[in-house]
Amino acid sequence: MASDNCLFRNLAADLLAAAGLFTRLPLGWLEKHAGPVCLSRSVWLWPLIGAAIGTFTALLTTGGLCIGLPPFIAALCGVMGQLLLTGGLHEDGLADTADGLGGGSTMNKRLAIMRDSRIGTYGALALFTCVTLRTACIAALAPYILIPAIAFSGMISRASLLVLLTTTPPARKDGLAAALLPLPRLPLWLASLVALGAGVFLVPSATLAGASVAALLVTLVMRRLLQRTLGGFTGDTLGATVVLSELAVLLLLVASRG
């Protein structure tokens, strides 16, 4: 694995790797050059990429409000824009995870169901519920806090991935998620500092603490559930964790403003 002191000399590579992993931007570079080493080194940028995705969602929502759309429709436009930007990466993981955990009676059956590209009842229900709740939460936020709130939720949800990756074994040995391990220490610490620094900038300290606890609780519950049902994490379960922790943060932000 590349030495940690090469981190900043590889800034462009890290940025392209992180953006290529979390979005559908036509970078092209990812498929040609980025392997597990480069992807694992890019973890320090994952929170910032999450914040950028959240900002994009907030800007689309704000634009909808500016042209007179009702809040829920404007929020739906923002969420749909986010899904197009990310290719529904995390939502696909949520659906597969829901189908696997809901439809499988043994560990092997659950993992087999999660490899099936078809969506089942559990996956469809999970998708509908989470997308609807996310849209409703965004619609309920005051326009002046849309950008910092959604950017923060995107940031903290991607940062939550690091908790699973560093505390939970992979359920499969042949997936990309497993190939990321072990994560290099310096990028991992930088990711924590980036998330903390951006959080302080985006939201009040009390909200930062509460939202961070909410995201951490969701992640720890997922960790416990995955260890019991799958023996560890997969790429799909990482996506599900992003969706659920992001939703938990948005729900807390809405409640704190209520």
Sequence and secondary structure as in RCSB ss.txt:
>XXXX:A:sequence
MASDNCLFRNLAADLLAAAGLFTRLPLGWLEKHAGPVCLSRSVWLWPLIGAAIGTFTALLTTGGLCIGLPPFIAA
LCGVMGQLLLTGGLHEDGLADTADGLGGGSTMNKRLAIMRDSRIGTYGALALFTCVTLRTACIAALAPYILIPAI
AFSGMISRASLLVLLTTTPPARKDGLAAALLPLPRLPLWLASLVALGAGVFLVPSATLAGASVAALLVTLVMRRL
LQRTLGGFTGDTLGATVVLSELAVLLLLVASRG
>XXXX:A:secstr
   GGGTGGGHHHHHHHHHHHH      HHHHH  HHHHHHGGGGHHHHHHHHHHHHHHHHHHHHHTT  HHHHH
HHHHHHHHHHHTTHHHHHHHHHHHHHHH SSHHHHHHHHH  S  HHHHHHHHHHHHHHHHHHHHS GGGHHHHH
HHHHHHHHHTHHHHHHHS BS SSSHHHHT S  HHHHHHHHHHHHHHHHHHS HHHHHHHHHHHHHHHHHHHHH
HHHHTSSB HHHHHHHHHHHHHHHHHHHHHHH 
